[in-house]
Amino acid sequence: MIVLNSKMSIYDMIKQYPEISDIMVELGFESIIKPGMLASMGKIMTLEKGSKMKNIEWDLIVKTFDKFGFEVQRS
């Protein structure tokens, strides 16, 4: 299992693990993975910030990432 820090930027996550794009879409974060958005907002957006902005329960994010072999740790 790959461990991710919840404060890591979406940009860095996807750059390191491109398959995270599919997870983001499944969770409803379609816009952040578009190339222009990823290069700008993706560098400051984290899973924690996105969870609050999109009103997505943290447990759903953790369970979805887990389903794809990622463990998200809150710092």
C-alpha positions as CSV (number, residue, x, y, z in Angstrom):
1,M,0.0,0.0,0.0
2,I,1.2,3.5,-0.9
3,V,1.0,6.1,1.8
4,L,0.0,9.6,1.0
5,N,0.1,12.7,3.3
6,S,-3.2,14.5,3.2
7,K,-1.4,17.9,3.0
8,M,0.5,16.9,-0.2
9,S,-0.7,19.0,-3.2
10,I,-2.9,17.3,-5.8
11,Y,-0.4,18.3,-8.4
12,D,2.4,16.5,-6.6
13,M,0.2,13.4,-6.0
14,I,-0.7,13.1,-9.6
15,K,2.8,13.8,-10.8
16,Q,4.1,11.0,-8.7
17,Y,1.1,8.6,-9.2
18,P,-0.8,9.5,-12.4
19,E,-3.5,6.9,-11.6
20,I,-4.7,9.2,-8.9
21,S,-6.4,11.2,-11.6
22,D,-9.0,8.4,-11.9
23,I,-9.6,8.5,-8.1
24,M,-10.1,12.3,-8.2
25,V,-12.7,11.9,-10.9
26,E,-14.5,9.2,-9.0
27,L,-14.6,11.5,-5.9
28,G,-16.0,14.4,-8.0
29,F,-12.9,16.5,-8.4
30,E,-13.0,16.5,-12.3
31,S,-12.1,20.1,-12.7
32,I,-8.8,20.0,-10.7
33,I,-7.3,17.4,-12.9
34,K,-7.7,19.4,-16.1
35,P,-4.2,20.4,-17.3
36,G,-4.5,24.2,-16.7
37,M,-6.2,23.8,-13.3
38,L,-3.8,21.1,-12.2
39,A,-0.8,23.3,-13.1
40,S,-2.2,26.3,-11.1
41,M,-4.8,25.4,-8.4
42,G,-3.5,21.8,-8.2
43,K,-0.2,23.1,-6.7
44,I,-2.0,24.6,-3.7
45,M,-5.0,22.3,-3.4
46,T,-4.7,19.4,-1.0
47,L,-7.2,16.6,-0.3
48,E,-8.1,18.2,3.0
49,K,-8.8,21.6,1.3
50,G,-10.7,19.9,-1.5
51,S,-12.8,17.9,0.9
52,K,-13.9,21.0,2.6
53,M,-14.5,23.0,-0.6
54,K,-16.5,20.2,-2.3
55,N,-18.2,19.1,1.0
56,I,-17.0,15.5,0.6
57,E,-16.8,13.5,3.7
58,W,-13.2,12.7,4.7
59,D,-14.1,9.0,5.3
60,L,-15.3,8.7,1.7
61,I,-12.0,10.1,0.5
62,V,-10.0,7.7,2.6
63,K,-12.1,4.7,1.6
64,T,-11.9,5.5,-2.1
65,F,-8.2,5.9,-2.0
66,D,-7.9,2.7,-0.1
67,K,-9.9,0.8,-2.7
68,F,-7.2,1.8,-5.2
69,G,-4.3,0.8,-3.0
70,F,-3.5,4.1,-1.3
71,E,-3.5,5.0,2.4
72,V,-4.2,8.7,3.1
73,Q,-2.7,9.9,6.4
74,R,-3.9,13.1,8.0
75,S,-1.1,15.2,9.5
